[in-house]
Amino acid sequence: MTDRIFDLSEEPARLSVRHGQLVIQRGEADEITVPLQEVATLMVGHPQVTFTQAVVARLAEAGGVLVVCDGRRMPAAMMLPLDHHSTQAERFDLQAEAPQPLRKRLWQQIVAAKVNSQARVLEDFYGNDQGLLVLAEKVRSGDPDNIEGQAARRYWQALFADPKFTRNRDAEDQNRLLNYGYGVLRALVSRAICGAGLHPSFGLHHHNRYDAFRLADDLMEPLRPKVDRAVVERVRALGAHVPLDKESKQFLVSALMERLTLNNESRTLFDVSARMASSLADVFAGKRKDLLLPEL
C-alpha cells in the first residue's frame, strides 16, 4: 500500500467521498480520486477548501490524519483516529503507569539518537560534526546535563553557516520551512503513535500542559534532522528568505519520502515511525528494553 501526503494550500478545492475514494475537485480541472487507505496525511491550508462530514469520518476510519493550517499556511491543528487498535485501552493503561526511571531511560536513547543525527548532517555538509558525536556519548538517563541543549547551540550556529541564526518559530526566514517540515513530520509520527494503540498526549519528556501531542514531540526528535537537511539544501539553492510556496512544500515533502535505515534495512518514514511507536508499546509492556530508532 502507498502512503501519501496531500497538501491543499494553493487553490480552492472541494473534497468528498465516493465508493471508498477521496474525491478532490478543483475548479475546471479534472477531479482527482485516491483510495482513502492511501491517504496518510491530508493538509488543508487554503481558506476556500470545503469538505463533507464523510471525508472526516472515513479518513479517520482509514487511519489518516487531517491537518488544518492557519492563515500563514502553517499546521495549526490535527485530527487523529480515536480508536484504531484492538488493545488500545490496555496500552493506554501501561503507558500512563510507566515509571519515571523508564521514561528517563527512553529519553536518554532519544536524545542520543537526535544528537547523532545532527552530527551526521553537519558532517555531510561541512565535514565537521562540531563535537556532537562526543556529546551524544555523554547523554545520561533523563539528560540531566541538558546535552540536547548544548548540542542545539552548536548545531544551529553551524547548520546554515550563519553564526547569527537562531531557531525562532516566528522569524520570516528559513525558520518557516523548518516549521512546515516539522508540522508534517509531527502529523506522521502522531499517526504512527495512534496506530500502535498509544496516546499522543502521554509524553516521555515533553510536558507542556497545553500540548496535546507530547509523545509525538518526543518520538519525532531523532527525525527532525531529516527536515533540517532538506531546508539547508533549499536555502543553499535559493537563499535564507526562500518563500514557503508550493515548490518549497513539495521539496520538503519529497525529502521526507526518502528512505531511512532501521536495523540495517532501508525503510520509508511511515514504516520507521510505525516501528518506533510499536517498539515503545513493547517497552511499556515489558517485551523489550530499548526503542527502535533510525539512522539518518
Summary of the structure (lengths in Angstrom):
residues: 296
radius of gyration: 19.3
end to end distance: 23.5
largest distance: 58.7
contacts: 939
relative contact order: 0.12
helix: 47%
strand: 16%
